Amino acid sequence: MSSQPRPTVSEIARQSGFSKATVSLALRGHPKISASTRNQISTLAEQLGYRPDPQRSKLMASISSPQIKGASLGFIRSGLTLEWDPLEKFFYDELRHHSDVNGYNLEPFWLFNPRSTPEKVNATMWNRGIEGLIIPMIHPDQYQQKQRTLPILWEKFCVVEIADTLHQPKLNGIRHNHFGGMLRTLSELEALRYKRIGLYMMSDLQLRTHHRWTAAYLLWKTMRGLTDDLPMLFPETLDGAQLADWVKRYRVDVVVSPGIEVLAALREHGLRVPQDVGFATLHQWGEGSEEVTGINQNMSAQAKIAIDMLISQIYRQALGVPELPIIATDPGYWHAGSTTRRPRRGHQVNDLDSERLTTLSCSEPSPSA
């Protein structure tokens, strides 16, 4: 028995009373079509048994992709000064490369240019036909001023965020798996026979990472039944003397911290690494990081994924804040450097993700009175 022919956009237009263009846009979820019209057309299409043709969608994606230079994406800069943050510049270069591969230009837009206003920057992007924006991260300047969002007219653009540092609104994006990265770090350090593993982190990074690193560290302490005799340290600014005192007072075997500035502070205060204390970073990146043991967050791959996500949103005309944000995560990878002990023969890393919590690793409940 032959199957019923697939209803076409023309058939849905005829029965709904809308134009083919309106039906086509509505079925793609285009925000220029009102929600009530989209719902009316989608309901009728479902009743008629409409299903998108994947081959036609693939063809249309190819046709609609930019064939010549000129189509541009926007790169949002959120610092308070014109000077580029090193990580911001790294992401810009990586994103520009992946944009170019896909036929797009990438233009930087400085939201807080003192010779302009955020409103004018938004208008400039809109008038230049910028459909898609990449937010690589909120600049540290904004966190120091307790700003957790950005003055962008979200409804006018497709937007993808890298690093998930915005608190509002919630957007589609890609970030490092901080929780998994911390568990991997602790697993690797245990395999290197470290016992007293201390966490040292700037307090603003707690907010920027939504406490994910700390949550994984606390889970590990619970799993190991560890007491609170080794406190975590979350200073406002890096204080080398305080850091060295903490290491000595609490007999820290290895320091876990994002970035590599902490490593320099340890050495500046007379601690030999790894002889006196080991060091593992949660963000192995930047000049001088080759020697450092820790997690490489694989940011080049994050940049590629971000561009792929943004181009997909542009094709679907998914403008504005999504109802159900999708956040992809990248686990990064372990980099064995020289700032920790060398592995012994028979070195084996246990996967903390595979361990069960037991009543022995949790606090015993108090007996009822």
C-alpha positions as CSV (number, residue, x, y, z in Angstrom):
1,M,0.0,0.0,0.0
2,S,1.5,3.3,-1.1
3,S,2.0,6.1,1.5
4,Q,0.1,9.3,1.3
5,P,2.0,12.1,-0.5
6,R,3.7,14.5,1.8
7,P,1.8,17.8,2.0
8,T,3.7,20.8,0.6
9,V,4.1,24.3,1.8
10,S,1.8,25.4,-1.0
11,E,-1.0,23.0,0.3
12,I,-0.6,24.3,3.8
13,A,-0.7,27.9,2.5
14,R,-3.9,27.1,0.5
15,Q,-5.7,25.6,3.5
16,S,-4.5,28.1,6.0
17,G,-5.1,31.2,3.9
18,F,-1.6,32.5,4.5
19,S,1.0,33.1,1.8
20,K,3.6,30.5,1.0
21,A,6.3,32.9,2.3
22,T,4.5,33.3,5.6
23,V,4.0,29.5,5.9
24,S,7.7,28.9,5.1
25,L,8.9,31.3,7.7
26,A,6.4,30.1,10.3
27,L,7.5,26.5,9.9
28,R,11.1,27.6,10.5
29,G,10.1,29.4,13.6
30,H,11.0,32.8,12.3
31,P,10.4,35.5,15.0
32,K,9.1,38.0,12.4
33,I,5.9,35.8,12.3
34,S,3.7,36.3,15.3
35,A,3.5,33.4,17.9
36,S,-0.2,33.0,17.2
37,T,0.3,32.7,13.5
38,R,3.2,30.3,14.0
39,N,1.1,28.1,16.3
40,Q,-1.9,28.2,13.9
41,I,0.2,27.1,10.9
42,S,2.2,24.5,12.9
43,T,-1.0,22.9,14.2
44,L,-2.5,22.7,10.6
45,A,0.8,21.3,9.3
46,E,0.9,18.6,11.9
47,Q,-2.8,17.7,11.2
48,L,-1.9,17.3,7.5
49,G,1.1,15.2,8.3
50,Y,3.7,17.7,7.2
51,R,7.3,16.7,7.7
52,P,10.3,18.8,6.5
53,D,12.2,17.2,3.6
54,P,15.8,16.8,5.0
55,Q,17.3,16.7,1.5
56,R,15.6,19.9,0.5
57,S,16.6,21.5,3.8
58,K,20.2,20.5,3.1
59,L,20.0,22.0,-0.4
60,M,18.5,25.3,0.9
61,A,21.2,25.5,3.6
62,S,23.8,25.2,0.8
63,I,22.1,27.8,-1.4
64,S,21.6,30.3,1.5
65,S,25.1,30.1,2.8
66,P,27.3,33.0,1.8
67,Q,29.1,32.3,-1.4
68,I,31.1,35.5,-1.5
69,K,32.8,37.6,1.1
70,G,30.6,40.2,2.7
71,A,28.3,38.5,5.1
72,S,29.5,39.3,8.6
73,L,29.2,38.1,12.1
74,G,29.7,40.3,15.2
75,F,32.2,39.7,17.9
76,I,31.2,41.4,21.2
77,R,33.8,43.2,23.2
78,S,32.7,44.0,26.7
79,G,35.8,45.5,28.3
80,L,35.9,49.1,29.6
81,T,39.1,49.9,27.8
82,L,40.3,49.5,24.2
83,E,43.1,47.2,25.2
84,W,42.5,43.5,24.3
85,D,42.4,40.9,27.1
86,P,44.8,38.1,26.0
87,L,42.0,35.4,26.2
88,E,39.6,37.7,24.3
89,K,42.2,38.2,21.5
90,F,42.8,34.4,21.3
91,F,39.0,33.8,20.9
92,Y,38.7,36.5,18.3
93,D,41.5,35.1,16.2
94,E,40.1,31.5,16.4
95,L,36.6,32.6,15.7
96,R,37.7,34.8,12.8
97,H,39.5,31.7,11.3
98,H,36.4,29.5,11.6
99,S,34.1,32.3,10.3
100,D,36.3,32.7,7.2
101,V,36.2,28.9,6.5
102,N,32.4,29.2,6.5
103,G,32.4,32.3,4.2
104,Y,31.7,34.9,6.8
105,N,33.7,37.9,8.0
106,L,34.0,38.5,11.7
107,E,33.8,42.1,13.0
108,P,34.6,43.3,16.5
109,F,32.1,45.6,18.2
110,W,33.1,47.4,21.4
111,L,29.9,47.9,23.5
112,F,31.4,50.4,25.9
113,N,33.3,52.6,23.5
114,P,33.4,56.0,25.3
115,R,32.9,57.8,22.0
116,S,29.6,56.0,21.5
117,T,26.9,54.3,23.5
118,P,25.6,50.7,23.6
119,E,22.5,51.8,21.9
120,K,24.5,53.2,19.0
121,V,26.6,50.1,18.8
122,N,23.4,48.0,18.6
123,A,22.1,50.2,15.8
124,T,25.3,50.0,13.9
125,M,25.3,46.2,14.0
126,W,21.7,46.1,12.9
127,N,22.2,48.6,10.1
128,R,25.2,46.7,8.8
129,G,23.1,43.6,8.4
130,I,24.8,41.7,11.2
131,E,22.5,38.7,11.9
132,G,24.7,36.7,14.3
133,L,26.7,37.7,17.4
134,I,29.4,35.8,19.4
135,I,29.9,36.7,23.0
136,P,33.2,35.1,24.0
137,M,32.9,35.9,27.7
138,I,32.0,38.8,29.9
139,H,35.1,40.8,30.4
140,P,36.6,40.7,33.9
141,D,35.9,44.5,34.0
142,Q,32.2,43.8,34.1
143,Y,32.5,41.3,37.0
144,Q,34.5,43.8,39.0
145,Q,31.5,46.2,38.6
146,K,29.1,43.4,39.4
147,Q,27.6,43.4,35.9
148,R,26.2,40.0,34.9
149,T,24.5,40.9,31.6
150,L,25.1,43.1,28.6
151,P,23.1,45.9,26.9
152,I,22.3,44.1,23.7
153,L,19.0,44.1,21.8
154,W,18.7,40.4,21.9
155,E,15.6,40.1,19.8
156,K,17.4,41.5,16.8
157,F,20.2,39.0,16.6
158,C,21.1,35.3,16.7
159,V,23.5,35.0,19.6
160,V,25.9,32.3,20.8
161,E,27.9,32.6,24.0
162,I,31.2,31.0,24.8
163,A,32.1,30.3,28.5
164,D,28.6,30.8,30.0
165,T,29.6,33.9,32.0
166,L,26.3,35.8,31.4
167,H,23.8,35.4,34.2
168,Q,21.0,36.9,32.2
169,P,19.7,36.1,29.7
170,K,20.2,32.4,29.2
171,L,21.6,31.8,25.7
172,N,22.7,28.9,23.5
173,G,26.4,28.4,23.8
174,I,29.5,26.3,24.4
175,R,31.6,26.1,27.6
176,H,34.1,23.9,29.3
177,N,32.8,21.2,31.6
178,H,34.1,22.7,34.8
179,F,32.6,20.1,37.1
180,G,34.0,17.2,35.0
181,G,37.4,19.0,34.6
182,M,37.8,19.3,38.4
183,L,36.9,15.6,38.9
184,R,39.5,14.7,36.2
185,T,42.1,16.8,37.9
186,L,41.5,15.3,41.3
187,S,41.6,11.8,39.8
188,E,44.9,12.5,38.1
189,L,46.4,14.0,41.3
190,E,45.3,11.0,43.4
191,A,47.0,8.7,40.9
192,L,50.2,10.8,41.5
193,R,49.8,10.0,45.2
194,Y,48.8,13.4,46.4
195,K,46.6,13.4,49.5
196,R,46.3,17.0,50.7
197,I,44.9,18.7,47.6
198,G,44.1,22.4,48.2
199,L,41.8,24.6,46.1
200,Y,42.9,28.3,45.6
201,M,40.7,30.5,43.4
202,M,39.9,34.1,42.9
203,S,36.4,34.9,44.2
204,D,35.2,36.4,40.9
205,L,36.0,33.1,39.2
206,Q,33.5,31.5,41.5
207,L,30.8,33.7,39.9
208,R,32.1,33.4,36.4
209,T,31.9,29.6,36.6
210,H,28.7,29.4,38.6
211,H,30.5,27.5,41.4
212,R,31.0,24.4,39.3
213,W,34.6,23.8,40.1
214,T,34.0,24.2,43.9
215,A,31.0,21.9,43.7
216,A,33.1,19.1,42.2
217,Y,35.8,19.7,44.8
218,L,33.4,19.5,47.7
219,L,31.9,16.3,46.2
220,W,35.4,14.8,46.1
221,K,36.0,15.7,49.8
222,T,32.7,14.1,50.7
223,M,33.6,10.9,48.7
224,R,36.9,10.7,50.6
225,G,35.3,11.5,53.9
226,L,37.7,14.4,54.4
227,T,37.4,16.8,57.3
228,D,37.5,20.6,57.0
229,D,41.1,20.9,58.3
230,L,42.2,22.1,54.8
231,P,40.1,25.2,54.0
232,M,39.6,26.4,50.4
233,L,40.9,29.9,49.8
234,F,39.0,32.5,47.7
235,P,40.8,35.8,47.8
236,E,39.6,39.0,46.0
237,T,43.1,39.4,44.5
238,L,46.1,37.2,44.3
239,D,48.2,37.6,47.5
240,G,51.4,35.6,47.3
241,A,52.3,35.9,50.9
242,Q,48.8,34.7,52.0
243,L,49.1,31.8,49.5
244,A,52.5,30.7,50.8
245,D,51.3,30.9,54.4
246,W,48.2,28.8,53.5
247,V,50.4,26.1,51.8
248,K,52.7,25.9,54.8
249,R,50.2,26.1,57.6
250,Y,47.9,23.5,56.2
251,R,50.6,21.3,54.7
252,V,49.2,21.4,51.2
253,D,50.7,18.7,48.9
254,V,49.4,20.2,45.7
255,V,47.6,23.4,44.8
256,V,44.8,23.4,42.3
257,S,43.9,26.7,40.7
258,P,42.8,28.2,37.4
259,G,45.4,29.9,35.3
260,I,49.2,30.0,35.9
261,E,49.6,33.2,37.9
262,V,49.4,31.3,41.1
263,L,52.3,29.1,40.1
264,A,54.5,32.2,39.7
265,A,53.4,33.5,43.1
266,L,54.4,30.2,44.8
267,R,57.8,30.4,43.3
268,E,58.2,34.1,44.1
269,H,57.7,33.2,47.8
270,G,60.3,30.6,48.0
271,L,58.3,27.4,47.3
272,R,59.9,24.9,44.9
273,V,57.5,23.3,42.4
274,P,57.0,20.4,42.4
275,Q,59.6,19.6,45.1
276,D,57.9,21.5,48.0
277,V,54.4,21.6,46.6
278,G,52.8,20.5,43.4
279,F,50.7,22.7,41.1
280,A,47.9,21.8,38.8
281,T,45.9,24.3,36.7
282,L,42.3,24.1,35.7
283,H,43.0,26.3,32.7
284,Q,46.2,25.3,31.0
285,W,46.6,28.1,28.4
286,G,48.8,31.0,27.5
287,E,52.4,32.0,27.4
288,G,54.5,29.8,29.7
289,S,51.8,27.2,30.2
290,E,53.6,24.4,28.4
291,E,55.3,23.2,31.5
292,V,52.2,23.3,33.7
293,T,50.3,20.2,34.6
294,G,46.5,20.5,34.3
295,I,43.4,20.7,32.2
296,N,43.5,22.2,28.8
297,Q,40.0,23.5,28.0
298,N,40.4,22.9,24.3
299,M,39.3,26.5,23.4
300,S,40.0,26.1,19.7
301,A,37.4,23.4,19.5
302,Q,35.0,25.6,21.5
303,A,35.4,28.4,18.9
304,K,34.7,26.1,16.0
305,I,31.6,24.7,17.7
306,A,30.4,28.3,18.5
307,I,30.6,29.3,14.9
308,D,28.8,26.1,13.7
309,M,26.0,26.8,16.3
310,L,25.7,30.4,15.2
311,I,25.5,29.7,11.5
312,S,22.8,27.0,12.2
313,Q,20.8,29.6,14.1
314,I,21.1,32.1,11.3
315,Y,19.8,29.5,8.8
316,R,16.8,28.8,11.1
317,Q,16.4,32.6,11.8
318,A,16.4,31.7,15.5
319,L,16.7,35.3,16.7
320,G,16.5,36.5,20.3
321,V,16.6,34.6,23.6
322,P,15.7,30.9,23.2
323,E,12.9,29.4,25.1
324,L,15.0,26.4,25.9
325,P,18.7,27.3,25.8
326,I,21.1,24.6,24.7
327,I,24.6,24.6,26.2
328,A,27.2,22.3,24.8
329,T,30.1,21.3,27.0
330,D,33.6,20.3,26.1
331,P,35.6,18.1,28.6
332,G,39.0,19.4,27.6
333,Y,42.0,17.1,28.1
334,W,44.7,16.4,30.6
335,H,48.1,17.9,30.0
336,A,50.9,16.1,31.9
337,G,53.5,18.8,32.7
338,S,56.4,19.2,35.1
339,T,54.7,21.0,37.9
340,T,53.6,17.7,39.6
341,R,55.3,14.5,40.5
342,R,56.2,12.0,37.8
343,P,54.0,8.9,37.6
344,R,55.4,5.7,39.0
345,R,55.4,2.4,37.3
346,G,51.9,0.9,37.3
347,H,50.4,4.4,37.3
348,Q,46.6,4.1,37.1
349,V,44.0,6.8,37.1
350,N,40.6,6.0,38.7
351,D,37.5,7.7,37.3
352,L,35.7,9.6,40.0
353,D,32.6,9.7,37.8
354,S,32.3,6.0,38.2
355,E,32.5,5.9,42.0
356,R,29.4,5.6,44.1
357,L,28.7,7.7,47.1
358,T,28.3,5.6,50.2
359,T,27.1,6.3,53.8
360,L,30.8,5.9,54.8
361,S,31.7,8.9,52.6
362,C,28.8,11.0,53.9
363,S,28.2,12.3,57.4
364,E,26.3,9.8,59.5
365,P,22.8,11.1,60.4
366,S,22.2,11.9,64.0
367,P,20.1,9.4,65.8
368,S,16.5,10.5,66.5
369,A,15.8,11.6,70.1
